[in-house]
C-alpha cells in the first residue's frame, strides 16, 4: 500500500494520487496519531486482501482437473503455477466419449483476479459441453468465441489450444486460437510446432477457424504450454526460453527410452 505525504497538498493533488494507486493522502505538517492510524488501517487491509487471495487461489486450484480418463495409448498430465496468487491460465482434460479425450489450454489476457474470473467463466463453458459437441471443435469454438465476446470487455480475450485425441486411430485433431504453438517431439528427433489455425477468442464477433490433424506415434512427447513457461525469469537476468524447454523435452525423451530398454 502507498500512502502519499506532501507539504504541497490540494484536493486536485489528492485525487490524482488516489487515481494513480495511492491508498491514502497525508498533508504536512502531520499528526503522529493520524499517521499511525493510517498505517495500521492499511496494514490490516493488506492482511485481509492476502487472506482473500489465498482463499481464491485454493478455489482456483480445485477448478483444475484432478482425475484422468485412462486411455491405452497415451499418458498425460497437467500442472499450473500462477505468477501471482491467482491467474488466467486454464487447462482441462475432457472425456469426449467414443475412445476420445479433449485437451484444452487457455491463457486469458491480464493478470490477477479479473483474469481468474474470466478463466472460471471459460472453464464453465467447456465443462457444460456434451461429448458430441467436443467432437466438433470448429462449431464448439465458435460458440465459445461468441460467449466470450458477449460477456467480456473489448480489451479482454483468450488464446487457446483445443485438441481431441482418438485412441483408436492415434490422431490428434486440433484448433490453435492464437496460442503459443505446442511442441511435438518425434522419437527420431523431429520437432513439430502446432501453429495457430485461428485468431484469439473473444476479440472479434466474426470469427473463423481451421481444424488441423497430426498423428501421435509411440514415443512422441507433446508439450502444450502458455508463454508463462518460456518467459519465466524475464524480470531477472535471463528468461527460460523455448530452446531450454526443447532441451528439457529431449532429456525427458531420452530418459523414457532408457527406461523402456531396461
N, C-alpha and C positions, 0 to 999 in steps of 0.2 A: 504493500500500500504506500502511496506517495502523498505526503502532506506538504503543501506549499506554504512557505513562510517568507514574507516580504515587508519592507518598510514603505513600499510604493503601492499600497492596496487601493483597489477601487472595485466597484461592482462588476464592471466590464472585465477587469483582470481576473477576478474570482471566477466568473462564468467561463472565461477562456481556459483557465487552469483546469476546471472540472471537465470541460469538453475534451481536453487532451489527456484525461485519465487520472487527474488528481482526485483523491477521495475526501480532502478537506482543505481549508484555507485559513491560515492564521496571520494576522497583521501585527507587525511590531509597533510599539512595544507590547510584549505579550504578558499574560498572567501565567505563572507556573502551573497553577492548578488546572487552568484551561488546557494547557499543552499536555499535561499528564492524562487528563480525561480523554482527550482526542486520541492519544497513543493507545491507551487501554481499549478504547472503543474499536479502533482499527485492528488491534491485535486479536481481540475476541471475534471480530467479524472474519478475519483471515482464518482463525481456527475453525470456525463454523463452516466456512467455504470449503476448506480442505476436507473436513469430515463429510460434507455432502458429496464432494467429488470422489472420495474413497468409496462411498456407497454406490455412486453412479458407475464407477469402474468395476465394482463387483457385479453389478447388474449386467453391465455390458459383456463381461467375460462369460456370464451364464447364457448369453444370447448365441454365442458361438457353438457349433455342433460338438457334442461330447460322445456321440455314438457313431459308429461307422457301419455302413451297409457292405457286408463282405462279398467280394467277387473273386472268382478263382484266379483271374489272370493279372490282377494288379494289387499293389499295396499303396495306400495313400494316407496322408496326414496333413494337418494344418496347424498353424500357430500364429498368434498376433500379439505383438508388444506395442502398445501405444506410445507415441513420442511424449505425450503428456498423460495426465490421469486417464482421460478418455480421448477417443479419436474417431476418425471417419472411415477407417479401413473395415471392410466386411468380407468374410468368406463363409462359404457354406457347402455342404455336401447334401444333395437331394436325391432321394430314391425315385427314379423315373420309371420304375416298373420294367417289365419285359427284358430283364437281364441288363438294365442300363442304369447309369449313375450320372447325375449332373454335377458339375463343378462351377461354383460362382466365386469370383474375387472382384470386389469393387473398391474404389477409392473416391470418397466424397470430397469435394473441394472444401478447403478450410480446415480448421483445427478445433479442438476442444468440444464444448457442449453442443454448439449448433451443428457441427459435423456429426457428432454422436447421435443426435436426434434424427438427422436425415438418414444415417446409417440404419437405425432401427426401423425407420419407415421403409427403406429399401428392402430390408430383410423380410418385413411383414408381407410385402408384395410378392416376393419369390416363394415364401413358405405357404402362401394361400393358393398356389397354383396346383392343378391336378397333374398326375403323372403324364396324362395325354398332352397337356399344354406344354410340359417340359420337353416333349419330343419334337416340338416345332419352335426352335429358337428364334427364327425371324419374327413370327407372329407374336410370340411371348414378349420379346424385347421391344417391339413397337408399343405394346400395351404398357410395359414398364416405362418407356420414354414418355408417353402421354401422361401417365400418372405423375411422374416426377416433374414434368414441365408444368402441370397444373397446380402442383402442391408446393412448389419452391419458388424463391425469388429468382430474378433473371440471372444473377451472378452465380447461382448455385447449380452445380452439375456433378456428374459422376462418371469417371472412366470405369469400365467393367469388362471382365473376360467371362464369357459363359461357354462352357463346353459340355457335351453329353457323350459319354463313352459307352459303346456297345460291347459287352463282354464276349459275345459270340463271334463277332467279326473283327474285334480288336481295332475298331475305327473310332476316332475322336472327331466329332463334328463340332465346330465352334464358331462363335462370333466374337470378335475383339472390338469393343466400343471405345476406341481411342486410348486403350490401356497400354502400359509398357509391355512389350512383346515377351510372352513366356518363352523359356528356353527349353528346347527338346534335344537332349543329347543321345545320339545313337551309340550302340555298343562299339561300333567301329570308329568312333571319334567325331563323326559329323555333327555339327551344331545347326539346328533348325530353329529359326525365330518365327513364332506365330504372330505375324504382324497384324496391325489393325485392319479390320474389314468394314468399319463403320465409325461415325463420329461419336463423341461422348453422349451420354444420356442426360436429358433434361435441358439441354441448351437450345434446342430448336423444336418447333412444333412439327415441321415437316422433316421426317427422319427415315432414312433407308439403311439397310444393312445387306451385306453379302455373307453367306454361310460358306465356310471352308471346311476341308476334311483332311485328316492325316492318319496314317496307320501308326499304331503303337506296337513296337516289336518287343519281344522278350529281351530284357536287359536295358531298355530305354529308361532314361531319367528325365522327367518333366518337372520344371520348376515354374510355378505361377506365382508372381510376387508383385508387390507395389514398389514405387520408387523410394519408399522409406528404407528399403534394404540397401540399394546401391548408393543412396545419399547419406547413409549413416556416417557420422563423423565429419560432415560438411562444415560444421561450425568450428572444427578443430584444424589440425594440420592437413589432413587428407581424408577424402571420402572413401567409402568402401569400394564402390565402383563395380562395373559389370565384369571386368576381367578377373577380379578376385572372386566374384561369385562363380564364374565359369571354372576357375581353378578349384574351388570347393566342390563343385559338381564332379569334376574329373577325379578328384581324390576319393569322393564317395563312390563313384562308379568302380574304380579300381579295388576299393575295399570290398564291394559287393561281389566282384568277380573272384577275388581272393578267397572269400568265404565259400563261394559256390564250389571252388576247386578243392577245398579242404575236406 
